[in-house]
């Protein structure tokens, strides 16, 4: 079992514990706002299961049908998680509307809020762990799960504050209004997650700072070559695929050109171990005078 899979399993365990606490908080109080919080935790458990399945699939080595590996499975998991979050938002809107139409006083609010606060503390601690692991392992699925849990902590804090206000002021209408506001935030969170994951599926390039560093490393390690041009990159889960054309003097031997390529690859992988590099060597008449000049 990979590190990513173990973190995903941990998310399922934490998610079930948090769901139990938040479900009990809603059952004790009858609050629409706490219902919305519990419903989002249901999505967390489902999302963790999907992430675990995706990480198991992504860990498979390349094969004849998938010569570039299975890493993009993580992006599919993040898209599905985003869709689940959107569905949860719609269910929250329905509960808010029903509560608006049938206002009722909250029962045992302080016991319910206490359970909800404990659940939020668990979510907050685990989200920090997931975000750190996701960055270290370059896992879109773990990072998406961590961001979702952190968003859950933010909404939970707002919900607790709002329910307390409703209890102390007696304005029962605050409960469905707070649930609706939570639904809007959850909906935005889901749409943002879908957008980010679709970008990965569409082979979006890395950030400009990463591309600039790649060009700098190529320029500093390609002594003997003339230039590098047509640099292209794409993400596939934890991997980044890089390809470019390297222009060398026409009289250079294949062995010498190959040695330059090896030097470039060593320099890149020493700093960016997640790169998969393809270099196409060309003679000097193919120079475009607009690529990366060799220093």
C-alpha positions, 0 to 999 in steps of 0.5 A, spaced: 500 500 500 502 506 498 503 512 502 497 516 498 493 510 499 494 510 507 492 517 507 486 516 504 484 510 508 485 515 514 481 520 511 475 515 511 476 513 518 476 520 520 470 522 516 466 517 519 468 519 526 466 526 524 460 524 520 457 521 527 459 527 531 455 532 526 449 527 525 448 526 532 449 534 533 443 535 528 439 529 531 439 533 538 438 540 535 434 539 529 438 545 526 438 546 519 444 549 519 447 543 523 444 538 518 448 542 512 454 541 516 453 533 517 451 533 510 457 535 507 461 530 512 457 525 508 460 527 502 467 527 505 466 520 507 464 518 500 470 523 497 475 519 501 473 512 498 473 515 491 480 518 493 482 511 495 480 507 489 483 513 485 490 512 488 490 505 488 489 505 480 494 511 479 499 507 483 499 501 477 505 501 473 505 503 466 502 498 461 501 496 454 494 500 454 497 506 458 504 507 456 504 513 460 501 510 467 495 511 470 496 518 474 491 522 471 486 517 475 487 522 481 484 528 477 477 524 475 477 522 483 477 530 484 472 531 479 467 526 482 468 529 489 467 536 486 460 533 483 458 530 490 460 537 493 455 540 488 449 535 490 450 536 497 449 544 496 443 542 492 440 538 498 442 543 503 438 548 499 432 544 500 433 543 507 434 550 508 427 552 504 423 546 508 426 549 515 424 556 513 417 554 511 417 550 518 420 554 523 421 551 530 426 552 536 432 548 537 433 543 542 439 541 546 443 546 542 449 547 547 450 539 547 449 539 539 454 545 538 459 542 543 459 535 538 460 539 532 466 543 535 469 537 537 468 534 529 471 541 526 477 540 531 478 533 528 477 535 521 482 541 522 487 537 524 486 532 519 486 537 513 493 540 515 496 533 515 492 531 508 495 538 505 502 537 507 502 530 504 498 532 498 504 537 496 509 532 498 507 526 494 504 531 488 497 528 489 491 532 486 486 527 490 489 528 497 490 536 496 483 536 493 480 532 500 485 537 504 482 543 501 475 540 502 476 539 509 479 546 510 473 549 507 468 544 511 472 547 518 471 554 515 463 553 514 463 549 521 465 555 525 460 560 521 455 555 523 456 554 530 457 562 531 450 563 527 446 557 531 449 561 537 446 567 535 440 564 533 439 561 540 441 567 544 437 572 540 431 568 539 431 569 531 429 562 529 430 565 522 437 565 522 438 557 522 435 556 515 438 563 513 445 560 515 444 553 512 442 557 505 449 561 506 453 555 507 450 552 501 452 557 497 459 556 500 459 549 499 457 550 491 462 555 490 467 550 493 465 544 489 465 548 482 472 551 484 474 544 485 471 541 478 474 547 474 481 545 477 481 538 476 478 539 469 484 543 468 489 537 470 485 533 465 486 538 459 494 538 460 494 545 463 502 547 463 505 548 470 505 555 473 510 560 470 515 560 475 516 552 474 517 553 467 522 559 468 526 554 472 526 549 467 528 553 462 534 556 467 536 549 468 536 547 461 540 553 459 545 552 465 547 545 463 547 544 456 554 547 454 556 545 447 549 545 444 546 552 441 539 552 443 533 549 446 526 550 443 519 548 443 519 546 450 512 543 452 509 540 459 503 537 461 501 534 468 499 527 469 497 527 477 504 527 480 508 527 474 510 532 469 512 531 462 517 535 459 519 535 452 523 540 447 528 540 441 535 541 443 539 544 437 547 542 436 552 543 431 551 539 425 558 536 426 557 533 433 557 526 434 551 522 436 555 520 443 557 527 444 549 530 443 547 524 448 552 526 453 549 533 453 542 530 454 544 526 459 547 532 463 540 536 462 536 530 464 541 529 471 540 537 472 533 537 471 531 531 475 536 533 481 531 539 482 525 536 480 524 528 481 517 528 478 519 530 471 519 525 465 523 528 460 523 527 452 529 531 448 529 531 440 536 533 438 536 537 431 542 540 427 544 547 427 540 549 421 534 547 425 535 553 430 529 558 431 533 563 434 527 564 439 528 558 444 532 558 450 540 560 449 545 555 452 549 559 457 
